[in-house]
Amino acid sequence: GFGTRIMSAIPMSGLVDHYDRRKAIHHLQHGRIVIFAAGTGNPLVTTDSAASLRAIETQADVLLKATNVDGIYSADPAIDPNATLYQR
């Protein structure tokens, strides 16, 4: 029952809107949920970093993380047993 928009960093005309900061803020101001897809569109940038960047750019009140780990780590904890969970 909520209005939703999907915006992608990688152009996918006809499927979703291309990411535009001003349009994203407009949708948020009108009470819509905005889902950001395709990271930043740049190689070697993690999706966690992209999510944080988009939240900062749009002055979001909340950032939801839906992954198999409980936070941000220094490395993949499934591969590296010495991975450190960042508290801040």
Backbone hydrogen bonds, N-H to C=O, Kabsch-Sander energy under -0.5 kcal/mol:
donor,donor_aa,acceptor,acceptor_aa,energy
5,R,33,I,-2.7
7,M,35,I,-2.9
8,S,17,D,-2.8
9,A,37,A,-2.0
15,L,12,M,-2.6
16,V,12,M,-1.6
17,D,6,I,-1.5
19,Y,8,S,-2.8
24,A,20,D,-2.7
25,I,21,R,-2.5
26,H,22,R,-2.2
27,H,23,K,-2.5
28,L,24,A,-2.4
29,Q,25,I,-2.7
30,H,26,H,-1.2
31,G,28,L,-1.9
32,R,27,H,-2.4
33,I,3,G,-3.1
35,I,5,R,-3.0
35,I,33,I,-0.5
36,F,34,V,-0.6
37,A,7,M,-3.2
37,A,35,I,-0.6
41,G,38,A,-1.0
45,V,42,N,-0.9
46,T,44,L,-0.5
50,A,46,T,-2.1
51,A,47,T,-2.6
52,S,48,D,-2.2
53,L,49,S,-2.6
54,R,50,A,-2.7
55,A,51,A,-2.2
56,I,52,S,-2.3
57,E,53,L,-2.9
58,T,54,R,-2.0
59,Q,56,I,-1.0
60,A,55,A,-2.5
66,A,64,L,-0.5
67,T,65,K,-0.6
74,S,84,T,-1.8
79,I,76,D,-1.4
80,D,76,D,-3.3
83,A,80,D,-1.9
86,Y,72,I,-2.9
86,Y,84,T,-0.5
